[in-house]
Amino acid sequence: MTTTTESPGEESRAAKAAPVSRKRPPVITVVVVFSIVGLLHAYMGWRLIPGLQLSLACNAALIVLLALSTLLIPMSLLVPFLAGKLSKRTASVLAWAGLLAMGCFSSMLILTLLRDALLLSLWWFLGVDTYLWLFHTTAVLVVGVSLLLTLVGYYNARRTPRTVHVQIPISNLPPALVGFRIAQISDIHVGPTIKREFLQRIIERVNTLDAHVVAITGDLVDGSVSELAEHTEGLRDLRSVYGSYFVTGNHEYYSGADAWIAELRRLGVNVLHNQHCVIQHDNSRLLLAGVSDYSGHHFGEHHRSDPHAALIGAPVHLPKVLLAHQPRSAAAAQKAGFDLQLSGHTHGGQFLPWNWFVPLQQPFTAGLNKLGNLWVYTSRGTGYWGPPKRLGAPAEITLISLVAA
């Protein structure tokens, strides 16, 4: 049983390109973000604090907390741009505090808006006493439910992801490939709040699955190689019959994609950069290909996602599986003749309100879907991005089994 890698031309075009540097956001962008976050916090304070009916001292404390949250949320997003100017401990504290505040703020903002819509729709029909009781009760509920959702979301995000078993029927699948297993992990986002220990739990769980192949479908990291190499070192311990395969996600390009491609190859992970390999399994063969992220061309033409280029020189009439970070690569993958695409990127929405916006950008949000003759499986992600919070979109390690159609 062997794995033969084939390339559509240059063996590693990525290695020839200059690393992508992380540019600081313009000052005007920072000012606008702080202003918007501040205004939204002011709105919540204006609408909630009077309804809580607390003492002046408690009201003052709440105002201080809202002001602190206003500062911490943007600061947590700026931490990656301040690398080298902050100690690791300071950066970690800022990231954790700001991202936890962001998670709580998002729930509280949505619930405050819903509360105001409810009060506005009922004020004409209620007496003064009933309206004032509702004004107080709903304010308390908004704060209490927001804190509860933040705690539940934190638990969901930080626990070891569950294993999701999926069978996908492939037309004309050779008998020897029935039951071929691909363990997919995606969107781990090793970075500000996800470190070595979290990744190690994922690796240990994957290694129990007895997979033939491990597929890492992008957004592995949120930071540079120099910052995170010690935390991703465990990837060399991933175990499967034919090895681990990786494709870039959009976040690799924010973190220096070329450097990460080189680092993953050093760790023994096969990077498929618009390339394919042919896996010899018993008496049959499976074609496994991978493309750069859908947005990769914005960071250099050599990173343009191209499923057709990934098949140059490929044998015909083999079952074809494509690793592509974003589900919206599916249209090109279908035209190229792939049978199955494995993607991530969406996090399944992760938590409200983001799951309302994912369908505006992506054709599929989560799970198994079909586009013509192409199956597309979209992982909800194995880690999380931003706030350590997941609600209604549990993280997953996916074990995909190929079966005959």
LOMARDREN-122068 format. One record per residue (C-alpha): residue in one letter; x, y, z. Coordinates in steps of 0.5 Angstrom, whole numbers. Example, Ala and Ser with C-alpha at 12.3 -4.5 7.8 and 13.67 -1.06 7.14 Angstrom:
% LOMARDREN-122068
+---+-------+-------+-------+
! r !     u !     v !     w !
+---+-------+-------+-------+
! A !    25 !    -9 !    16 !
! S !    27 !    -2 !    14 !
+---+-------+-------+-------+
//
This chain:
% LOMARDREN-122068
+---+-------+-------+-------+
! r !     u !     v !     w !
+---+-------+-------+-------+
! M !     0 !     0 !     0 !
! T !     3 !     6 !    -2 !
! T !     2 !    14 !    -3 !
! T !     4 !    17 !   -10 !
! T !     4 !    25 !   -10 !
! E !     3 !    28 !   -17 !
! S !     4 !    36 !   -18 !
! P !     1 !    40 !   -23 !
! G !     8 !    43 !   -25 !
! E !    12 !    47 !   -20 !
! E !    13 !    42 !   -14 !
! S !    12 !    48 !    -9 !
! R !    10 !    55 !   -12 !
! A !     8 !    57 !    -5 !
! A !    16 !    56 !    -2 !
! K !    18 !    61 !    -8 !
! A !    14 !    67 !    -6 !
! A !    15 !    72 !     0 !
! P !    12 !    71 !     6 !
! V !     5 !    75 !     7 !
! S !     6 !    80 !    13 !
! R !     1 !    82 !    18 !
! K !    -1 !    89 !    16 !
! R !    -3 !    94 !    22 !
! P !   -10 !    96 !    21 !
! P !   -11 !   104 !    19 !
! V !   -12 !   108 !    25 !
! I !   -18 !   111 !    22 !
! T !   -21 !   103 !    22 !
! V !   -19 !   103 !    30 !
! V !   -22 !   109 !    31 !
! V !   -29 !   107 !    28 !
! V !   -29 !   100 !    31 !
! F !   -28 !   103 !    38 !
! S !   -33 !   108 !    36 !
! I !   -38 !   103 !    34 !
! V !   -37 !    98 !    40 !
! G !   -38 !   104 !    45 !
! L !   -44 !   106 !    42 !
! L !   -47 !    99 !    42 !
! H !   -45 !    99 !    49 !
! A !   -48 !   106 !    51 !
! Y !   -55 !   103 !    48 !
! M !   -55 !    97 !    52 !
! G !   -53 !   101 !    58 !
! W !   -59 !   106 !    57 !
! R !   -64 !   101 !    55 !
! L !   -62 !    96 !    61 !
! I !   -59 !   100 !    67 !
! P !   -66 !   103 !    69 !
! G !   -70 !    97 !    68 !
! L !   -65 !    93 !    73 !
! Q !   -67 !    98 !    79 !
! L !   -61 !    98 !    82 !
! S !   -57 !   103 !    87 !
! L !   -53 !   108 !    85 !
! A !   -47 !   105 !    87 !
! C !   -49 !    98 !    83 !
! N !   -51 !   103 !    77 !
! A !   -44 !   106 !    77 !
! A !   -41 !    99 !    77 !
! L !   -45 !    97 !    71 !
! I !   -43 !   103 !    67 !
! V !   -35 !   102 !    69 !
! L !   -36 !    94 !    66 !
! L !   -39 !    97 !    60 !
! A !   -34 !   102 !    59 !
! L !   -28 !    96 !    60 !
! S !   -32 !    92 !    55 !
! T !   -32 !    97 !    50 !
! L !   -24 !    98 !    51 !
! L !   -23 !    90 !    52 !
! I !   -27 !    88 !    45 !
! P !   -23 !    92 !    40 !
! M !   -16 !    91 !    44 !
! S !   -17 !    83 !    44 !
! L !   -17 !    84 !    36 !
! L !   -11 !    88 !    36 !
! V !    -7 !    83 !    40 !
! P !    -4 !    79 !    34 !
! F !    -2 !    86 !    31 !
! L !     2 !    88 !    38 !
! A !     6 !    81 !    38 !
! G !    13 !    83 !    40 !
! K !    11 !    89 !    44 !
! L !     7 !    85 !    49 !
! S !     9 !    80 !    54 !
! K !     6 !    73 !    52 !
! R !     2 !    73 !    59 !
! T !    -1 !    80 !    58 !
! A !    -3 !    78 !    51 !
! S !    -6 !    72 !    53 !
! V !   -10 !    76 !    59 !
! L !   -12 !    81 !    54 !
! A !   -14 !    76 !    49 !
! W !   -18 !    72 !    54 !
! A !   -22 !    78 !    57 !
! G !   -24 !    81 !    51 !
! L !   -26 !    75 !    47 !
! L !   -30 !    73 !    53 !
! A !   -33 !    80 !    54 !
! M !   -35 !    80 !    46 !
! G !   -38 !    73 !    47 !
! C !   -43 !    76 !    53 !
! F !   -44 !    83 !    49 !
! S !   -46 !    79 !    43 !
! S !   -52 !    75 !    46 !
! M !   -54 !    81 !    51 !
! L !   -54 !    86 !    45 !
! I !   -59 !    81 !    41 !
! L !   -63 !    80 !    47 !
! T !   -63 !    87 !    48 !
! L !   -66 !    89 !    41 !
! L !   -71 !    83 !    42 !
! R !   -73 !    86 !    49 !
! D !   -74 !    93 !    46 !
! A !   -78 !    90 !    40 !
! L !   -83 !    86 !    45 !
! L !   -84 !    93 !    49 !
! L !   -85 !    97 !    43 !
! S !   -90 !    92 !    41 !
! L !   -94 !    92 !    47 !
! W !   -93 !    99 !    50 !
! W !  -100 !   101 !    47 !
! F !  -104 !    95 !    50 !
! L !  -101 !    95 !    57 !
! G !  -103 !    99 !    63 !
! V !   -97 !   103 !    67 !
! D !   -96 !    98 !    72 !
! T !   -96 !    92 !    68 !
! Y !   -91 !    96 !    63 !
! L !   -86 !    98 !    69 !
! W !   -86 !    91 !    71 !
! L !   -85 !    88 !    64 !
! F !   -79 !    93 !    63 !
! H !   -76 !    91 !    70 !
! T !   -77 !    83 !    69 !
! T !   -74 !    83 !    62 !
! A !   -68 !    87 !    64 !
! V !   -66 !    82 !    69 !
! L !   -68 !    77 !    64 !
! V !   -63 !    80 !    59 !
! V !   -57 !    80 !    63 !
! G !   -58 !    73 !    67 !
! V !   -60 !    70 !    60 !
! S !   -54 !    73 !    57 !
! L !   -49 !    71 !    62 !
! L !   -52 !    64 !    62 !
! L !   -51 !    63 !    55 !
! T !   -44 !    65 !    55 !
! L !   -42 !    60 !    60 !
! V !   -46 !    54 !    56 !
! G !   -43 !    57 !    50 !
! Y !   -36 !    57 !    53 !
! Y !   -37 !    50 !    56 !
! N !   -39 !    48 !    49 !
! A !   -33 !    51 !    46 !
! R !   -27 !    48 !    50 !
! R !   -29 !    41 !    51 !
! T !   -26 !    36 !    47 !
! P !   -30 !    36 !    40 !
! R !   -35 !    30 !    39 !
! T !   -34 !    25 !    33 !
! V !   -39 !    25 !    28 !
! H !   -40 !    19 !    23 !
! V !   -42 !    20 !    16 !
! Q !   -43 !    15 !    11 !
! I !   -42 !    18 !     4 !
! P !   -44 !    14 !    -3 !
! I !   -40 !    15 !    -8 !
! S !   -42 !    12 !   -15 !
! N !   -38 !     7 !   -18 !
! L !   -34 !     6 !   -12 !
! P !   -29 !     0 !   -13 !
! P !   -31 !    -5 !    -7 !
! A !   -24 !    -5 !    -4 !
! L !   -25 !     3 !    -3 !
! V !   -32 !     1 !     1 !
! G !   -31 !     3 !     8 !
! F !   -25 !     8 !     6 !
! R !   -24 !    13 !    12 !
! I !   -22 !    20 !    12 !
! A !   -22 !    24 !    19 !
! Q !   -23 !    31 !    18 !
! I !   -21 !    36 !    22 !
! S !   -22 !    44 !    21 !
! D !   -22 !    51 !    23 !
! I !   -18 !    49 !    30 !
! H !   -15 !    57 !    30 !
! V !    -9 !    55 !    34 !
! G !    -8 !    62 !    37 !
! P !   -10 !    67 !    42 !
! T !   -14 !    62 !    47 !
! I !   -13 !    55 !    43 !
! K !    -6 !    53 !    45 !
! R !    -2 !    46 !    45 !
! E !    -7 !    43 !    50 !
! F !   -13 !    44 !    46 !
! L !   -10 !    41 !    40 !
! Q !    -7 !    35 !    43 !
! R !   -14 !    33 !    46 !
! I !   -16 !    33 !    38 !
! I !   -10 !    29 !    36 !
! E !   -11 !    24 !    41 !
! R !   -18 !    23 !    39 !
! V !   -17 !    23 !    32 !
! N !   -11 !    18 !    33 !
! T !   -17 !    13 !    36 !
! L !   -21 !    13 !    30 !
! D !   -16 !     8 !    25 !
! A !   -17 !    13 !    19 !
! H !   -14 !    12 !    13 !
! V !   -13 !    19 !    12 !
! V !   -13 !    25 !    16 !
! A !   -16 !    31 !    12 !
! I !   -14 !    38 !    15 !
! T !   -19 !    43 !    11 !
! G !   -16 !    50 !    13 !
! D !   -16 !    55 !    19 !
! L !   -11 !    51 !    23 !
! V !    -8 !    57 !    26 !
! D !    -9 !    65 !    28 !
! G !    -2 !    67 !    28 !
! S !     5 !    67 !    25 !
! V !    10 !    61 !    26 !
! S !    15 !    64 !    30 !
! E !     9 !    65 !    35 !
! L !     5 !    58 !    35 !
! A !    10 !    53 !    33 !
! E !    11 !    50 !    40 !
! H !     3 !    49 !    40 !
! T !     3 !    46 !    33 !
! E !     9 !    41 !    34 !
! G !     4 !    36 !    36 !
! L !     1 !    35 !    29 !
! R !     7 !    31 !    27 !
! D !     4 !    25 !    32 !
! L !    -3 !    25 !    28 !
! R !    -3 !    18 !    26 !
! S !    -7 !    14 !    20 !
! V !    -5 !     9 !    15 !
! Y !    -3 !    14 !     9 !
! G !    -2 !    20 !    13 !
! S !    -4 !    27 !    14 !
! Y !    -6 !    32 !     8 !
! F !    -7 !    40 !     9 !
! V !   -10 !    46 !     5 !
! T !   -10 !    53 !     7 !
! G !   -16 !    57 !     9 !
! N !   -17 !    64 !     9 !
! H !   -14 !    65 !    16 !
! E !    -7 !    62 !    14 !
! Y !    -6 !    68 !     9 !
! Y !    -7 !    73 !    15 !
! S !    -2 !    69 !    19 !
! G !     4 !    68 !    13 !
! A !     1 !    62 !     9 !
! D !     8 !    61 !     6 !
! A !    11 !    60 !    12 !
! W !     6 !    55 !    15 !
! I !     6 !    51 !     9 !
! A !    14 !    50 !    10 !
! E !    13 !    49 !    17 !
! L !     7 !    44 !    16 !
! R !    11 !    40 !    11 !
! R !    17 !    40 !    16 !
! L !    12 !    36 !    21 !
! G !    11 !    31 !    16 !
! V !     4 !    34 !    14 !
! N !     3 !    33 !     6 !
! V !     0 !    40 !     4 !
! L !    -4 !    40 !    -3 !
! H !    -3 !    47 !    -6 !
! N !    -7 !    46 !   -12 !
! Q !    -4 !    39 !   -13 !
! H !    -7 !    32 !   -12 !
! C !    -4 !    25 !   -10 !
! V !    -6 !    18 !   -12 !
! I !    -7 !    13 !    -6 !
! Q !    -6 !     6 !    -7 !
! H !   -11 !     2 !    -3 !
! D !   -11 !    -6 !    -3 !
! N !   -12 !    -7 !   -11 !
! S !   -16 !     0 !   -12 !
! R !   -14 !     7 !   -12 !
! L !   -17 !    14 !   -10 !
! L !   -15 !    21 !   -12 !
! L !   -14 !    26 !    -6 !
! A !   -13 !    33 !    -9 !
! G !   -13 !    40 !    -5 !
! V !   -14 !    47 !    -7 !
! S !   -12 !    54 !    -4 !
! D !   -17 !    58 !     0 !
! Y !   -22 !    61 !    -5 !
! S !   -20 !    68 !    -3 !
! G !   -12 !    66 !    -4 !
! H !   -11 !    70 !   -10 !
! H !   -12 !    76 !    -6 !
! F !    -5 !    75 !    -3 !
! G !    -2 !    73 !    -9 !
! E !    -3 !    70 !   -16 !
! H !     0 !    63 !   -14 !
! H !    -5 !    62 !    -9 !
! R !   -11 !    62 !   -13 !
! S !   -16 !    56 !   -12 !
! D !   -16 !    52 !   -18 !
! P !   -19 !    45 !   -18 !
! H !   -18 !    44 !   -25 !
! A !   -10 !    45 !   -24 !
! A !   -11 !    40 !   -18 !
! L !   -12 !    35 !   -23 !
! I !    -7 !    36 !   -28 !
! G !    -3 !    29 !   -30 !
! A !    -8 !    26 !   -26 !
! P !   -11 !    19 !   -28 !
! V !   -18 !    18 !   -31 !
! H !   -24 !    14 !   -28 !
! L !   -21 !    14 !   -21 !
! P !   -26 !    17 !   -15 !
! K !   -24 !    24 !   -13 !
! V !   -24 !    27 !    -7 !
! L !   -23 !    35 !    -6 !
! L !   -20 !    38 !     0 !
! A !   -23 !    46 !     0 !
! H !   -23 !    50 !     6 !
! Q !   -29 !    54 !     3 !
! P !   -36 !    51 !     1 !
! R !   -37 !    56 !    -5 !
! S !   -31 !    52 !    -8 !
! A !   -36 !    47 !   -10 !
! A !   -38 !    50 !   -16 !
! A !   -31 !    50 !   -19 !
! A !   -30 !    43 !   -16 !
! Q !   -37 !    40 !   -19 !
! K !   -34 !    42 !   -26 !
! A !   -28 !    39 !   -25 !
! G !   -31 !    33 !   -24 !
! F !   -30 !    31 !   -17 !
! D !   -34 !    26 !   -13 !
! L !   -34 !    29 !    -6 !
! Q !   -31 !    36 !    -3 !
! L !   -29 !    36 !     4 !
! S !   -30 !    44 !     7 !
! G !   -30 !    48 !    13 !
! H !   -30 !    55 !    14 !
! T !   -37 !    56 !    17 !
! H !   -37 !    54 !    24 !
! G !   -44 !    52 !    23 !
! G !   -45 !    59 !    25 !
! Q !   -42 !    58 !    32 !
! F !   -47 !    62 !    35 !
! L !   -52 !    68 !    34 !
! P !   -52 !    72 !    30 !
! W !   -47 !    70 !    26 !
! N !   -51 !    64 !    24 !
! W !   -56 !    69 !    20 !
! F !   -50 !    71 !    16 !
! V !   -47 !    65 !    14 !
! P !   -52 !    63 !     8 !
! L !   -51 !    70 !     5 !
! Q !   -44 !    68 !     3 !
! Q !   -44 !    61 !     3 !
! P !   -48 !    56 !    -1 !
! F !   -48 !    51 !     5 !
! T !   -47 !    52 !    12 !
! A !   -46 !    45 !    15 !
! G !   -47 !    38 !    14 !
! L !   -48 !    34 !     8 !
! N !   -51 !    37 !     2 !
! K !   -51 !    36 !    -6 !
! L !   -49 !    40 !   -12 !
! G !   -51 !    36 !   -18 !
! N !   -46 !    30 !   -18 !
! L !   -42 !    33 !   -13 !
! W !   -43 !    31 !    -5 !
! V !   -40 !    37 !    -1 !
! Y !   -39 !    36 !     7 !
! T !   -38 !    42 !    11 !
! S !   -35 !    41 !    18 !
! R !   -38 !    46 !    23 !
! G !   -31 !    46 !    25 !
! T !   -26 !    43 !    31 !
! G !   -24 !    49 !    35 !
! Y !   -27 !    56 !    34 !
! W !   -26 !    63 !    32 !
! G !   -26 !    69 !    37 !
! P !   -30 !    68 !    43 !
! P !   -30 !    62 !    46 !
! K !   -37 !    60 !    45 !
! R !   -41 !    55 !    41 !
! L !   -49 !    55 !    41 !
! G !   -53 !    51 !    37 !
! A !   -47 !    49 !    33 !
! P !   -43 !    44 !    36 !
! A !   -35 !    43 !    34 !
! E !   -34 !    36 !    31 !
! I !   -28 !    31 !    29 !
! T !   -31 !    28 !    23 !
! L !   -30 !    21 !    21 !
! I !   -32 !    20 !    14 !
! S !   -33 !    13 !    11 !
! L !   -34 !    12 !     3 !
! V !   -40 !     7 !     1 !
! A !   -42 !     5 !    -5 !
! A !   -48 !     9 !    -8 !
+---+-------+-------+-------+
//
